[in-house]
Amino acid sequence: MRTTGMLVAVVVLMSGLMGCVGTEPKDGVAGEPKLQAPKPPPEQKSFDVWTGTWTYEGEAKDTPMGPAGKFTGKCIARPILDGFFFEMRWEEKDYQSVVIHWYDTTAKTYRFQGFGNDGVVGSGTGTWNGGTWAAAWTSVHRGVEYRTRSQCILATDGNSVTINAEISADGKTWKPLWHTKMTKQETPPKE
């Protein structure tokens, strides 16, 4: 019953908000301001370099997350929801994941949330410094929480990326997790 009450409250709240979004006063109504559509923060533009289809290949190390081995895949990256969020869909032979990135204007930091078809959910933060994206996140695998950190170095031409990742169970001792090289295949036309 408690869940139903919460669901009803969310639906009512969202219905009220949806009624306000995009509503503009009729022409000729004096004193009523015209609502402006919200715009993504300028920091969200940092993800534009990722927009497009990428292929990647890499090598995973033997860790509690899985065995060592080589892997290849494709990543389709694009802005979504009017540019407020950025989606990256990762596809390999037996694995898929979706990661949503955004800039949190309150905390003044980049955030992301990821979901894999193996049930792993991860969340973290990242920073941009020139052509380098540094990220740190936590995820739970088979009931154990792990910390991961990575460094993505974008080539000056924007068409390739090298990524190195490490994993830790305690946040103190770090082990290599994987190394990946990504190559941009195509960039969709600007809207």
KAGI-V440538 format. One record per backbone hydrogen bond with DSSP energy under -0.5 kcal/mol. CO is the residue of the C=O (numbers start at 1). NH is the residue of the N-H. If there is no record, write none. Layout:
BEGIN
co:nh
CO:NH
CO:NH
END
This chain:
BEGIN
co:nh
1:5
2:6
3:7
4:8
5:9
6:10
7:11
8:12
9:13
10:14
11:15
12:16
13:17
14:18
15:19
16:20
17:20
17:21
20:23
26:29
28:30
29:32
31:33
41:44
42:45
43:46
44:47
45:48
46:49
47:50
47:51
48:51
52:77
53:185
53:186
54:75
55:183
56:73
57:181
58:71
59:179
60:69
61:63
63:66
66:63
69:60
71:58
73:56
74:91
75:54
75:77
76:89
77:52
78:87
80:83
80:85
81:84
85:80
86:101
87:78
88:90
88:99
89:76
90:97
91:74
95:92
96:117
97:90
98:115
99:88
100:113
101:86
102:104
102:111
103:105
104:108
104:109
109:104
110:126
111:102
112:124
113:100
114:122
115:98
116:119
120:116
121:140
122:114
123:138
124:112
125:136
126:110
127:134
129:132
131:154
132:129
132:134
133:152
134:127
135:150
136:125
137:148
138:123
139:141
139:146
141:144
144:141
146:139
147:168
148:137
149:166
150:135
151:153
151:164
152:133
152:154
153:162
155:158
159:184
160:155
161:182
162:153
163:180
164:151
165:177
165:178
166:149
167:175
168:147
172:174
175:167
177:61
178:165
179:59
180:163
181:57
182:161
183:55
186:53
END
